[in-house]
Structures are given as structure tokens and as C-alpha cells.
Amino acid sequence: MSKQDFIEKQKKLYKTLKPCYCTAIQETVHFTADGWNHLIYHRRRPHNLDERTYCVALIPYLCEVITDATTATKTIDTQYGPHPLWIIEHQVKTLHNGKKQILKLILQKRGAGNTHFLSVMCKEK
């Protein structure tokens, strides 16, 4: 399977994700196009193919991290107004190598709207 085919497969998976409750922030987290676009693009330009593949490979673990994370760090993004951002972390066992890795997710809330997933990455040890 080519990397581009893998990305398309992961996009279909992302679209099937249902909102899940995060006990760390006591909010329901939604999966919107903003989250997908943040994984694929940077400043309206696509990430390189390796970076896109790395990001979308973490999609199967999103709900696990959101539901199982116990603590969150809150900051306020003031670039486009006061938007709360939360960073949550949780250790998961990944499928591609079977090792445990800590994943870090960024969640965002705009105004009185829903909290949504924005980004995911492996935390460096």
C-alpha cells in the first residue's frame, strides 16, 4: 500500500470517529475537519508525505488517549482571540512496533462552541 493510499484509508477512519468524553478536561471532544486539516497541512501547505503519514498513523489511538488521560495542561491561545487549548498525554501500546509510547494531544475550544481535537504527536522521551 502506498503512503497516499494509507492516508486516504486513515481519512476514512478519522471520519468515523465519534465524540468522546475526556475526564481530564470534563468536556466532550469532537473530531472536526480542523483536526484533519491540522494533521495534513501547515499554513495552507501540505506537510511532506512522511510527516503526513506519521500523523495519520496515530489516529487509531485518539479516543483511547482522550478517554484515558487523567491530567491536562490548559493554555490560552490569543492569536485569534481567547481560545483555550488543552494538552493531554497518555501512554498507549502502538500496533506498528508493539512498544508503549506517550502520545500528546492538543484540544481546542472556540468561544462557546464544542471542544475539538486539533493535533497529535508522540512525546519525545
Contacts in CASP RR format, 6 or more apart in sequence:
PFRMAT RR
TARGET T0000
AUTHOR 0000-0000-0000
METHOD contacts of the structure
MODEL  1
MSKQDFIEKQKKLYKTLKPCYCTAIQETVHFTADGWNHLIYHRRRPHNLD
ERTYCVALIPYLCEVITDATTATKTIDTQYGPHPLWIIEHQVKTLHNGKK
QILKLILQKRGAGNTHFLSVMCKEK
1 9 0 8 1.000
3 49 0 8 1.000
3 50 0 8 1.000
3 52 0 8 1.000
3 53 0 8 1.000
4 49 0 8 1.000
6 53 0 8 1.000
6 56 0 8 1.000
6 57 0 8 1.000
7 40 0 8 1.000
7 52 0 8 1.000
7 53 0 8 1.000
7 56 0 8 1.000
10 56 0 8 1.000
10 57 0 8 1.000
10 59 0 8 1.000
11 36 0 8 1.000
11 56 0 8 1.000
13 59 0 8 1.000
13 60 0 8 1.000
14 31 0 8 1.000
14 36 0 8 1.000
14 56 0 8 1.000
14 59 0 8 1.000
17 31 0 8 1.000
17 59 0 8 1.000
17 62 0 8 1.000
17 63 0 8 1.000
18 31 0 8 1.000
18 63 0 8 1.000
19 28 0 8 1.000
19 29 0 8 1.000
19 30 0 8 1.000
19 31 0 8 1.000
19 114 0 8 1.000
20 28 0 8 1.000
20 29 0 8 1.000
20 63 0 8 1.000
20 66 0 8 1.000
20 67 0 8 1.000
21 27 0 8 1.000
21 28 0 8 1.000
21 29 0 8 1.000
21 66 0 8 1.000
21 67 0 8 1.000
22 28 0 8 1.000
22 29 0 8 1.000
22 66 0 8 1.000
22 67 0 8 1.000
22 69 0 8 1.000
22 72 0 8 1.000
22 88 0 8 1.000
22 107 0 8 1.000
22 115 0 8 1.000
23 67 0 8 1.000
23 69 0 8 1.000
23 70 0 8 1.000
24 69 0 8 1.000
24 70 0 8 1.000
24 71 0 8 1.000
24 72 0 8 1.000
24 86 0 8 1.000
24 88 0 8 1.000
25 72 0 8 1.000
25 74 0 8 1.000
25 86 0 8 1.000
25 88 0 8 1.000
25 107 0 8 1.000
25 115 0 8 1.000
27 107 0 8 1.000
27 109 0 8 1.000
27 115 0 8 1.000
28 114 0 8 1.000
28 115 0 8 1.000
29 66 0 8 1.000
29 107 0 8 1.000
29 115 0 8 1.000
29 116 0 8 1.000
29 117 0 8 1.000
30 114 0 8 1.000
30 115 0 8 1.000
30 116 0 8 1.000
30 117 0 8 1.000
31 62 0 8 1.000
31 116 0 8 1.000
31 117 0 8 1.000
32 116 0 8 1.000
32 117 0 8 1.000
34 108 0 8 1.000
34 116 0 8 1.000
34 118 0 8 1.000
35 116 0 8 1.000
35 117 0 8 1.000
35 118 0 8 1.000
35 119 0 8 1.000
38 118 0 8 1.000
38 119 0 8 1.000
39 52 0 8 1.000
39 55 0 8 1.000
39 56 0 8 1.000
39 119 0 8 1.000
39 120 0 8 1.000
40 46 0 8 1.000
40 47 0 8 1.000
40 52 0 8 1.000
40 55 0 8 1.000
40 56 0 8 1.000
41 47 0 8 1.000
46 52 0 8 1.000
47 55 0 8 1.000
55 119 0 8 1.000
55 120 0 8 1.000
55 121 0 8 1.000
57 96 0 8 1.000
58 103 0 8 1.000
58 120 0 8 1.000
58 121 0 8 1.000
58 122 0 8 1.000
59 120 0 8 1.000
60 95 0 8 1.000
61 92 0 8 1.000
61 94 0 8 1.000
61 103 0 8 1.000
61 120 0 8 1.000
62 105 0 8 1.000
62 117 0 8 1.000
62 120 0 8 1.000
64 90 0 8 1.000
64 92 0 8 1.000
65 88 0 8 1.000
65 89 0 8 1.000
65 90 0 8 1.000
65 92 0 8 1.000
65 103 0 8 1.000
65 105 0 8 1.000
65 120 0 8 1.000
66 88 0 8 1.000
66 105 0 8 1.000
66 107 0 8 1.000
66 117 0 8 1.000
68 90 0 8 1.000
69 88 0 8 1.000
69 89 0 8 1.000
69 90 0 8 1.000
69 105 0 8 1.000
70 90 0 8 1.000
71 88 0 8 1.000
71 89 0 8 1.000
72 86 0 8 1.000
72 87 0 8 1.000
72 88 0 8 1.000
72 107 0 8 1.000
73 86 0 8 1.000
73 87 0 8 1.000
73 88 0 8 1.000
74 84 0 8 1.000
74 85 0 8 1.000
74 86 0 8 1.000
75 84 0 8 1.000
75 85 0 8 1.000
75 86 0 8 1.000
75 87 0 8 1.000
76 82 0 8 1.000
76 83 0 8 1.000
76 84 0 8 1.000
76 85 0 8 1.000
77 83 0 8 1.000
77 84 0 8 1.000
77 85 0 8 1.000
77 108 0 8 1.000
82 111 0 8 1.000
83 108 0 8 1.000
83 109 0 8 1.000
83 110 0 8 1.000
83 111 0 8 1.000
84 108 0 8 1.000
84 109 0 8 1.000
85 106 0 8 1.000
85 107 0 8 1.000
85 108 0 8 1.000
85 118 0 8 1.000
86 106 0 8 1.000
86 107 0 8 1.000
86 108 0 8 1.000
86 115 0 8 1.000
87 104 0 8 1.000
87 105 0 8 1.000
87 106 0 8 1.000
87 107 0 8 1.000
88 104 0 8 1.000
88 105 0 8 1.000
88 107 0 8 1.000
89 102 0 8 1.000
89 103 0 8 1.000
89 104 0 8 1.000
89 105 0 8 1.000
89 123 0 8 1.000
90 102 0 8 1.000
90 103 0 8 1.000
91 100 0 8 1.000
91 101 0 8 1.000
91 102 0 8 1.000
91 103 0 8 1.000
92 100 0 8 1.000
92 101 0 8 1.000
92 102 0 8 1.000
92 103 0 8 1.000
93 99 0 8 1.000
93 100 0 8 1.000
94 100 0 8 1.000
94 101 0 8 1.000
101 122 0 8 1.000
101 123 0 8 1.000
102 122 0 8 1.000
102 123 0 8 1.000
102 125 0 8 1.000
103 120 0 8 1.000
103 121 0 8 1.000
103 122 0 8 1.000
103 123 0 8 1.000
104 120 0 8 1.000
104 121 0 8 1.000
104 122 0 8 1.000
104 123 0 8 1.000
105 117 0 8 1.000
105 118 0 8 1.000
105 119 0 8 1.000
105 120 0 8 1.000
106 117 0 8 1.000
106 118 0 8 1.000
106 119 0 8 1.000
106 120 0 8 1.000
107 115 0 8 1.000
107 116 0 8 1.000
107 117 0 8 1.000
107 118 0 8 1.000
108 115 0 8 1.000
108 116 0 8 1.000
108 118 0 8 1.000
109 115 0 8 1.000
109 116 0 8 1.000
END
